[in-house]
């Protein structure tokens, strides 16, 4: 298994470790519920160094990105970030990702860890424009510092005014005595905070400084288990669960990152534009359990009339509401909030209802 620069720290802290995307990653430390609540109420730190990073540079960088991504990259300015996806030729999604604009001809793509090789090949194979591509995944470490006390924690370590870094923007500066740290106001938790990118040789210095600065706020390391419950409470899609090569961004409720602007002829635009105009036969929904039970990925969904209508793509017990919550695809006519459905939980059909996302308001 591959390791991040923080693997030894996770093991020393007694984390429950498991393979994820080829990496030996921490699943939990003090427990998923405790870590989840720490992020919602104080500040938690995630090792996300397994994520992939690609540089796209040169005079053809924008042309290339406008072709391979669904969002309108031309709307970015230096210091801005965009959530987007790589559409495939069949109407599905190769991956969802972030695009950072450094300079007019320099962009950073942040892709999912499990898809690094797949995404890199996709970019190389579709680079007929001649953009300069560089896979920097092994040359970057990343920590996500998330929660209402994230700003107070990190502000101790830098002269940059972190309160001026608005949502989906970033700056590059000195953090904890380390130069050239990317500080972005992004995250996958819905609790606010920042993601820090830096060279792996600075991993120890930044980790130690962040935990010392956050000590007064009850800072804790957080594993992938709570990362998943946090993102699900916010209704954020997880690649491989809620979106994949067979799900279109329109079906997944990601029409807002699929821009049909003039001059942007991205891959499979015609099919997705038709879906946008004519509608789709299925939609990704959020649902909340009425009966007591925990929905899990793969559990079958049924209509009130008894017909099977889909499967759970993500599901858990919400640490905040103490209710079972989940997501899944159903026929469009069954996707309205308030619609009752049933989840087959180990042979028992338990009642649930469609709710508007996010679960955590």
N, C-alpha and C positions, 0 to 999 in steps of 0.2 A: 504493500500500500504506500501511496505517496503521503508526505507529511507537509504541514505548514510550518512556518518559523515558530509557531506557538505550541506545537504538539507536546513538547516536553513539559511545558507549563500546565497544559490540561491534565496530563497524566499525574504530575506532582500534586495537583489540586484535588485529585481523586475523582475526576470526571468519568462518567460512564462513556466509554469510547466505542465507536462503531464505524464501519466503512460507509462512506457516502461519496459518490462520484469518484471513486478510486482513492479517496483520501481517508486517513484515520482521523475522524472528527469527533468532538465532544457532543453527545446527545443531551446529557443533563449533568448538573453538579448537585445542587441542593434539592432538586425536584422540579418538574416542569411547572407546576402550579406556583410554587414559590418564585421561580425565575420569571414567569409570566407577570405576576403581580409586581415584582421588583421593577420591571421595565415600565409598567403602566403607572406606577406610583413614585418611582425614584430614578434610578439609572442602572442600566445593564450593559455589558460589553460582549459582543459577538465576534468570534474569529471568523471572518469571511474571506480569508486569504486563498481559499480554493476557487474563488470566482475567476473568470477569464477576462483578460484585457487585451484589446487589439488597438494599435494605432493605425489611423487612416490619414495619409498626408498627401500634399502636392496639389497642383492645379486641377487635377481631376477628382479630388476627394469628394467634393459635393456632388458631382454628377454620379459617381459610384454609389454614394449613400442614398441619393434620391431614387435610384433604381432598386436597391436591395432592401430598403426599409419602407414601412407603411406610412410613417409620420412625415411631416413636411420639414425636412432638415434645413431648408432655406430660411425658415422662420427663426432659427437659432442665431444668437450673437455670442461673442466670446464671454465665457463665464456662465452660460446657460446650459441646462441639461434637458433632455427629452426622453420620455418613455416611448418605446416603439417596438416593432417586431419585424422579423424577416418572414415575409409571406413566401410560400412555396408555389409551384405551378399547379397544384391540385386544389388550392383554396385553403390549405392548412397553414400551420405556423412552424417554421424551422426552429425558432426560439424567440423569446421576448428579451429585450435588452435596454440598456441606457446608452444614450449618445451624449458625450460631453464635447462642447466646442471650445477648444483652446484658443485657436486663432482661425482666421478665415479659411486657411488651408490645412488645418490640423485638428483632428478629432480623436477622442478616445471612446472606444466601445467597451462596455462592461457586459459580459455574457454569462450565462449559467454554467456552473462548474461541470455538470454532467454533459454539456454540449460543446465544450471547448474545441475538441477535434472536429466534430461535425460542423460547427459554425465556421471554423477556420477554413475547412475545405470548401464550404459553401461560398465564402467570400472570395477565396482564390479562384475557384472555378467560374465565378460570375464577374470577375474583374476585367472585363473587356475594355474598360475605359483607361486602364493603366494607372490607377491610383497606387500610391506607395503603401503597402501593407506590412505591418510588423506585429508579430505575436509576442506580446510582452508579459504573458501570463505568469511565467516563472521569475519575472524580475520585479514583481509587485507583491507587497503584503497589504492586507486590508483589515481594519477593525471598524465595526459599527458600534458607535456609542449612542445608545437610544434611551429615551425616557425624559420626563419633565425636568430632571436635574442634569441632563447632558450638557446643556449650554454652560451652566454654572461650573460644572466639572472641568470642561475643556478650556473655558475662558481663563482659568488660572495658569494655563500652559502656553499662552500666546498673547502677543500684542495686537493681533488682528481682532477687529470688532466682530465677534461671531453673530451678534444679533442682527448685523447688517447682511448676513448671508441668508437670503430668503429661500423659500422652498423651491427646490429644483434649480438652484444656482450653486456655484462653487468658486473658491479662491485657491491660490497656491501660495504658501508662505511657511513661516517657521512655527513649529509646534513641538513643545518639550525639548527645545534646543536643536531640533532636527530641521534642516532646511528642505525646501521643495516638497512639502507635504500637501497633497490635495485634500482640501476640507470641503466636503459637499453636504448640503442640507437635503439629504435623501434618506431613505430607509424603508424597511419592509415591515415595520411594526405598527404604524399608525400612532405611535407615542411621541413622535418628534425626535430630533437628534441629528447626529452627523455621521458620515462615513469618512474615514481617514485612509488615504492611500500613500504608501511610502516604500522605499527600498527595503528588502528583507533584512539587511544588515542592521537596520535601526529598530527591529522588532522589539528587542528586550527593553531598550530605552523608552520607547513609547508606551509599551504595556505597563511598565513599572510606574511611569509618571502618571498615566491615566488613573491607575488604581489608587495611587497615593492621593491624587487630587480629589477623587470621588469618595474617599473614605468617610468623610463627614456626612455624606448623603446616603450611605449604606450601599455603595456600589457593589455589584456582584458580576462574576462571569456567567454567561448564559449560553446554553447549548442549542442545538438544532431543533430539539423537541419544542421548546417554548417559541422559537422562531416560527415554527409551523403553526402553533395555536394563535400566536399574535397576528400573523398575516391572514389566517382564516377568519378571525373575528372582524377583520377589516374587509373581508371579501376580496382580497388580492389573489389573483390566479397564480398557481404554482405549475411551472412547466413539467409535463410528465403526468400530472394529475388532471388539472382543469383545462389545460391547453396542450396541444401536441400537433403532430403532422397531419392529423385528420380533422382538427377543429378550426373553423375560420374565425378571424377576429370579430366578425359581425355576430356570429353565433355566441361568442364568448363575452359579448358586451363591450368589446374593445373598438367599436366604431369610432370612438373619440380619438384614437391614435391611428386611424386609417383615413388619410386625407386625400381627397380626389381633386386636388388643385390643378390648375392649368399648367401644363409643361412637366408634371411629375408622372412619368410613365413607369411606375414601379411594377415589379413582377406580379403577374396575375391580376392586374388592376381591373380589367374588364369584368372578370367573374365576381370580384368583391364589390365592385360598383353596382352590378346587377342585383346582388344580394341586398345591398343597402337600399336600393330603390324599390325592389319587389318584395322584400322581406325574406325571412328564413323559416324553415319548417321546425327548427328546434332552437332553444335558447338555454344559456346557462343561468340557473336560478340559485338563490340562497333559500334554505328552509330551516325552520326551527321545530324541534320536537315538541309535540303536545303531550304525548305519552312519555313516560320515563324510559330512556334508552339512549345509547350512544351510537350514532351512525358512523360507519367506517367506509373507507374507500373500497369500492367493489360491491357494496350491498345494493340490492335491487330496489328500485322505486316503482310504486304501483299507484294507479289512479283510484279514486274512490269507488269506481265501478268494478275494479278488480283487474284491469288490464295492466300489464307491465309497461312502464313508460320510460324507463331509463335506469341508470346506475349512479350511485354516489361517487363523485370524483374526489371529494375531500370531505372529511367529517371528524368531529371531535366533541368532547364535552367542553363547553366554554368555561374557563376558569373564573370569569367575571359574573356571568349570568347563571352559572351552574345548570345550564340547559344544553341538551344535545343540539349541535348546529352542523350544517353541511351544505355542500353545493353539488349540483349535478345538472345534466342536460335533460330537458323534457320538451314535448311538443309545445309550440309557441302559444297555443290556446290554453295551456295549463300553466303558463308562466306568470300569470297575474298574481300580485300579492294578495294573500288571503285564501288562495286556492288550497284545498285540503288534499293531501296525498299520504301514502303509507310507505314506510321503510321496512324492508324485510330484515329484521335483526335476529339472526340465528333461528330462522323458522317462524318467528312471531312478527306479524304485520302491525307495526306501531304507527299511530297517527302523527302527522306533522303538517305544517302549513308553510306555504311560500311567503317569504318576507323580503322587504326591500333591503338591499345591502347598503352600508355595512351593518353587521350585527352589533358592533360596538359603536355607539353614536358619539 
